[in-house]
Amino acid sequence: MRSKLKLNRSRRINNVGVFIHWVGFLCLMLTLVLLPLAALREEFDLIPALSTFLDFMFDFENLGYLNSGDEPAFWIVWIALTHWPLKFIFTGDKSLFPWR
């Protein structure tokens, strides 16, 4: 009975780790697309919808203040940077890709 409960607990912890890794991996991919676009948005003449989206994601007026946390890109970058250590703590798996 104890081993069955331990197995279920281990399976649930592994599932939480896999979920954290998938969410973090998707945030990492979004970060790799958004940061170059945000850095080069004045260099290129972007379509207005993309420019509006970048203004929503990044608060360009208060970009130097890292404690604001009001813009979605802050949380996406934060999750992208912290998902791998959390996944490693939960599951012990070292792979960078969630499907391995």
C-alpha positions in Angstrom: 0.0 0.0 0.0 2.8 2.4 0.9 4.7 1.7 -2.3 1.6 2.3 -4.4 1.1 5.7 -2.7 4.8 6.5 -3.1 4.5 5.6 -6.8 1.5 7.8 -7.3 3.2 10.7 -5.5 6.3 10.2 -7.6 4.2 10.2 -10.8 2.4 13.4 -9.8 5.7 15.2 -9.0 7.1 14.1 -12.3 3.9 15.3 -14.1 4.3 18.7 -12.4 7.9 18.9 -13.5 7.0 18.0 -17.1 4.3 20.7 -17.1 6.7 23.3 -15.7 9.2 22.4 -18.3 6.7 22.6 -21.2 5.5 26.0 -20.0 9.0 27.3 -19.5 10.2 26.0 -22.9 7.3 27.7 -24.6 8.1 30.9 -22.8 11.8 30.5 -23.8 10.8 30.2 -27.4 8.6 33.3 -27.2 11.4 35.2 -25.5 13.8 34.3 -28.3 11.4 35.8 -30.7 10.3 38.9 -28.7 13.6 40.2 -27.4 15.2 40.7 -30.9 12.0 42.2 -32.2 11.8 44.6 -29.2 15.5 45.5 -29.6 15.2 46.2 -33.3 11.7 47.7 -33.4 13.0 51.2 -34.2 15.4 49.9 -36.8 12.7 48.2 -38.9 9.4 49.7 -39.9 7.2 47.1 -38.3 3.5 46.7 -39.1 1.4 48.7 -36.7 -0.2 45.6 -35.1 3.2 44.1 -34.2 4.3 47.5 -32.9 1.2 47.7 -30.7 1.8 44.1 -29.5 5.4 44.9 -28.5 4.2 48.1 -26.7 1.8 45.9 -24.7 4.3 43.2 -23.9 7.1 45.7 -22.9 6.7 48.9 -21.0 9.3 50.9 -23.0 8.9 54.0 -20.9 9.9 52.1 -17.7 12.2 49.5 -19.2 15.0 50.2 -16.8 12.9 49.4 -13.8 13.0 45.6 -13.3 10.8 45.7 -10.3 7.6 46.8 -12.1 6.4 43.4 -13.2 3.3 44.8 -14.8 4.1 43.9 -18.4 3.6 40.3 -19.6 7.1 40.1 -21.1 8.6 40.4 -17.6 6.9 37.3 -16.5 7.6 35.4 -19.7 11.3 36.1 -19.5 11.3 35.2 -15.7 9.6 31.9 -16.4 11.9 31.2 -19.3 14.9 31.7 -17.1 13.7 29.7 -14.0 11.9 26.8 -15.5 14.9 24.5 -16.0 16.2 24.7 -12.4 12.6 24.0 -11.1 12.2 21.1 -13.5 15.6 19.7 -12.4 14.6 20.0 -8.8 11.3 18.2 -9.3 12.3 15.5 -11.7 16.2 15.3 -11.7 16.1 15.3 -15.5 18.9 17.4 -17.1 17.6 17.6 -20.7 16.9 21.1 -22.1 14.1 19.8 -24.4 10.8 18.7 -22.9 10.3 15.8 -25.2 13.4 13.9 -24.1 
